[in-house]
Amino acid sequence: MAAASADGRIEPGLYVAGWLRRGGRGTIPDQRTDARALAATVAADLAGVGSPRPGLELSASEVGFDGWRRIDMREQLGAAPGRTRAKLRTHEDLLAAARDTAMALPDADRAQGASAADGGGQPVTVLFGTESGGAELVADDLRTYLAGRADVEVRDLAETEPDQLDPARLHLIVCSTYGDGEAPTAARPFLASISRARPDLSELRYAVFGMGDQSYARTYSRGSELVDEALAACGARRIGEYGRHDAGGPMDAVESAHDWVDGVLAETEALLAGPRAQA
Ligand SMILES: Cc1cc2nc3c(=O)[nH]c(=O)nc-3n(C[C@H](O)[C@H](O)[C@H](O)COP(=O)(O)O)c2cc1C
C-alpha cells in the first residue's frame, strides 16, 4: 500500500487511520480521536464534491445508525452500579432495542460529539489530580471549553473530601500518574480518605480522563484508574469513554480532552433523555 500522508489521505477517495497511519501504538480512545480527525478530513474533502447520492434502503433484518444508537443507549441504561453497560447478548434483544422508537434519541450531530452537546443541562465538576500541572491546565481549559454549555466548577483532588462529591453534578476526573503507577502526591489523601470512609456514591456519575505516558507500559495512566476504582467501589457509575492521554504521543492533551468531553456530554444527554422519554 502507498504510504499515507500525515493527515490520512493516500489518494483521492482512499484514506487510512489508526495504527495503519500512525504505527502500532495507542489505545482505543487514541484511535477514536484519530478516526474523528480523519472523519473531519473526509467531510472537508466531500464538501467540494456536490450532493451525494442517497444510500441503500435498509432491509427488514438490518439496523440503521439510529438503531445502533438505541442499542447503545439501552445497554447503558441497563448497567449495574459501577459498570458502564449491560451487553445485550441475543440477536432478538438487539433488534428489539434497535426498533424501540419510544426511546428518544438526542439530535444526531450532538450524539456524535459535536460541540453543542451540553450533557442535558447537568452541572459539571472537573476534579483534577496533578503532579506537574498538566492535568490542572486541562481542567482549567475544560472550564472555558464548556462555558455556555454547562455550569462548571473546577476543583483540585488535593482539596476535596469525599463528602463534597455532589451527585447532582457530573464529575469529570482529570488525573495524571506518578512514581511507579501511583496517583499524584497531592491526590493520595483523597484516595486514602475515600477508601476509609466508603461513602454511598450510587447516585454519582463520573467520567475519567487519565494522563500518563505509554512508555510506562505497565502503569500507563494507572493513577486515574486508582481514582476510578475508588469511586466505583463506592457504587458511583462511570459513563462515557475512558479518555487517556499519552504525554509521549502526537496528540495534544487539551484537544484530546475536548474530544473526550464532547462524547461524555453527548452520552450524559442521551442517558438523561432516555428516562424522560420513557416516563
Ligand atoms: C517521575 C515520573 C513518573 C511517571 N510515572 C508514570 C507512570 O507510572 N505511568 C504513566 O502513565 N505516566 C507516568 N508519568 C507521566 C505523567 O503522568 C505524564 O507526563 C502526565 O501528563 C503528567 O501530568 P501532570 O503534569 O498533571 O502531573 C510519569 C512522569 C514522571 C515525571
PDBQT file of the ligand as one rigid body, heavy atoms in Angstrom, charges set to zero:
ROOT
HETATM    1  C1  LIG A 301       8.737  10.732  37.612  1.00  0.00    +0.000 C 
HETATM    2  C2  LIG A 301       7.584  10.442  36.698  1.00  0.00    +0.000 A 
HETATM    3  C3  LIG A 301       6.903   9.239  36.819  1.00  0.00    +0.000 A 
HETATM    4  C4  LIG A 301       5.827   8.945  35.951  1.00  0.00    +0.000 A 
HETATM    5  N1  LIG A 301       5.204   7.738  36.071  1.00  0.00    +0.000 NA
HETATM    6  C5  LIG A 301       4.223   7.427  35.192  1.00  0.00    +0.000 A 
HETATM    7  C6  LIG A 301       3.597   6.147  35.249  1.00  0.00    +0.000 A 
HETATM    8  O1  LIG A 301       3.905   5.293  36.077  1.00  0.00    +0.000 OA
HETATM    9  N2  LIG A 301       2.618   5.884  34.340  1.00  0.00    +0.000 N 
HETATM   10  C7  LIG A 301       2.222   6.801  33.416  1.00  0.00    +0.000 A 
HETATM   11  O2  LIG A 301       1.334   6.503  32.628  1.00  0.00    +0.000 OA
HETATM   12  N3  LIG A 301       2.805   8.020  33.331  1.00  0.00    +0.000 NA
HETATM   13  C8  LIG A 301       3.793   8.357  34.204  1.00  0.00    +0.000 A 
HETATM   14  N4  LIG A 301       4.385   9.588  34.117  1.00  0.00    +0.000 N 
HETATM   15  C9  LIG A 301       3.932  10.549  33.077  1.00  0.00    +0.000 C 
HETATM   16  C10 LIG A 301       2.956  11.623  33.591  1.00  0.00    +0.000 C 
HETATM   17  O3  LIG A 301       1.815  11.048  34.182  1.00  0.00    +0.000 OA
HETATM   18  C11 LIG A 301       2.526  12.497  32.402  1.00  0.00    +0.000 C 
HETATM   19  O4  LIG A 301       3.643  13.210  31.943  1.00  0.00    +0.000 OA
HETATM   20  C12 LIG A 301       1.397  13.450  32.729  1.00  0.00    +0.000 C 
HETATM   21  O5  LIG A 301       0.988  14.120  31.548  1.00  0.00    +0.000 OA
HETATM   22  C13 LIG A 301       1.788  14.465  33.747  1.00  0.00    +0.000 C 
HETATM   23  O6  LIG A 301       0.645  15.216  34.135  1.00  0.00    +0.000 OA
HETATM   24  P1  LIG A 301       0.691  16.272  35.323  1.00  0.00    +0.000 P 
HETATM   25  O7  LIG A 301       1.568  17.390  34.874  1.00  0.00    +0.000 OA
HETATM   26  O8  LIG A 301      -0.719  16.706  35.514  1.00  0.00    +0.000 OA
HETATM   27  O9  LIG A 301       1.182  15.605  36.557  1.00  0.00    +0.000 OA
HETATM   28  C14 LIG A 301       5.446   9.894  34.967  1.00  0.00    +0.000 A 
HETATM   29  C15 LIG A 301       6.146  11.103  34.849  1.00  0.00    +0.000 A 
HETATM   30  C16 LIG A 301       7.209  11.371  35.699  1.00  0.00    +0.000 A 
HETATM   31  C17 LIG A 301       7.954  12.675  35.514  1.00  0.00    +0.000 C 
ENDROOT
TORSDOF 0
